[in-house]
Amino acid sequence: MSEALVWISGGSGGIGRALAAAVPWDGARVIDISRRGSPDLEHVEADLSDSASWGTVAQSFERELRAFSGDVVVFIHAAGTLEPMGFAGEVDSDSYARNVVLNSAAPQTLGHGFLAAAREVDARRHLVMLTSGAASSVYAGWSSYGAGKAAVDQWVRNVGAEQDERGGVQVISVTPGTVDTGMQAHIRETSEEDFPKREKFVDLHEKDELEDPDRVAREIWKLLDRDLDNGAVVDLRELTTASDE
Ligand SMILES: NC(=O)c1ccc[n+]([C@@H]2O[C@H](COP(=O)([O-])OP(=O)(O)OC[C@H]3O[C@@H](n4cnc5c(N)ncnc54)[C@H](OP(=O)(O)O)[C@@H]3O)[C@@H](O)[C@H]2O)c1
C-alpha cells in the first residue's frame, strides 16, 4: 500500500470532486482547495481568484510536505471558471479580472509553490493541470478562459523541461473532453449573444454525449502511470482512443 498525499484544487465540484473520489491509493490523504469545501475531504478554504489566498495554499504545501515520509505526492489543479461568459470590452471588469487571475496567474503561482515545497521530498511527485481545447480553438465569449488555458499549457511545457533537467516532479497538462459538470450547465444557461457557440454544447447534452466525470477522473489518474514526456500537454480523448485501439 502506498502512503499518498493529494491536493486537488476545485475538489468541491465537477471533475475535481470525481478525482477526489477516485484517488487510486487506499488511505490517501486528500485535501481540497476551494471556496465551498466538501464534507468528505480535508479543506483549505481559498478563493483562488484573489491572490491574497495563495499564501494559505503555499503554507499547506510546505507544512504537510515538511512532515511527509510517504511514497506519493500529487497536486491536481482543477479549479477554473468561465465566468463571466461574454465578450471582452462588454462584460463586468471586476469579474473579468478575477477570471484572468484564477485561470492564468493562480495555476502558475500555485504550481510554483507546490514545486518549491516538494523539491526535497523523496517520493513520487506529480503536478497535473486541467486545461481545455479552448487553449487553441477560438471561442468568442471565452477570451480570458482560453488565454488562461494556453498560458497554463506553455507553463507546463517549460516547467516540465526544467523538472526533467532536475529529475524532479512529473508535470503534465490534461484536456478532459466535454464533461457533464456544473461548468457545462452554466454554458447552457448563457445567452447566444454572450456565447455564440452555445448550441454546440446544448446539442452534446441533448444527445447525451457529455463525458461522465467519474470515468474522466479514472482516466486522468491512469495518466500518472503512463510514460509521458515531462511537460506533456495531452488530450484525454486522444489518449483514451489510442490506448483502446
Ligand atoms: N467540464 C468541462 O467540459 C471541461 C472541459 C475542459 C476543461 N475543463 C476544466 O476542468 C476543470 C474543472 O472543471 P469542471 O467542469 O469540474 O468545473 P466546475 O464543475 O465548474 O467546478 C469548478 C471547481 O473549481 C472551483 N473553483 C471555481 N472558482 C474558484 C475560486 N475562485 N476559488 C477556488 N476554487 C474555485 C469550484 O469550487 P468552489 O465553487 O467551491 O470554489 C469547483 O470545485 C476546470 O479547470 C475547467 O476549465 C472542464
The ligand as an ORCA input file, in Angstrom:
! r2SCAN-3c Opt
* xyz 0 1
  N     -16.395     20.441    -17.803
  C     -15.795     20.528    -18.986
  O     -16.400     20.215    -20.038
  C     -14.355     20.962    -19.071
  C     -13.766     20.954    -20.335
  C     -12.438     21.352    -20.443
  C     -11.736     21.737    -19.322
  N     -12.349     21.745    -18.105
  C     -11.554     22.192    -16.953
  O     -11.649     21.251    -15.905
  C     -11.564     21.923    -14.642
  C     -12.756     21.534    -13.787
  O     -13.935     21.928    -14.481
  P     -15.381     21.478    -14.013
  O     -16.164     21.268    -15.247
  O     -15.274     20.413    -12.989
  O     -15.857     22.843    -13.343
  P     -16.999     23.091    -12.233
  O     -17.970     21.987    -12.226
  O     -17.485     24.465    -12.505
  O     -16.170     23.077    -10.872
  C     -15.196     24.069    -10.699
  C     -14.403     23.818     -9.436
  O     -13.481     24.916     -9.338
  C     -13.646     25.541     -8.074
  N     -13.499     26.987     -8.205
  C     -14.144     27.810     -9.068
  N     -13.840     29.079     -8.797
  C     -12.982     29.057     -7.730
  C     -12.318     30.059     -6.977
  N     -12.494     31.368     -7.239
  N     -11.517     29.678     -5.965
  C     -11.357     28.370     -5.674
  N     -11.944     27.379     -6.347
  C     -12.758     27.729     -7.366
  C     -15.058     25.212     -7.622
  O     -15.103     25.202     -6.189
  P     -15.851     26.301     -5.280
  O     -17.027     26.806     -6.059
  O     -16.186     25.539     -4.050
  O     -14.818     27.352     -5.030
  C     -15.267     23.819     -8.195
  O     -14.827     22.849     -7.273
  C     -11.513     23.418    -14.948
  O     -10.181     23.856    -14.894
  C     -12.043     23.514    -16.369
  O     -11.532     24.612    -17.041
  C     -13.650     21.372    -17.951
*
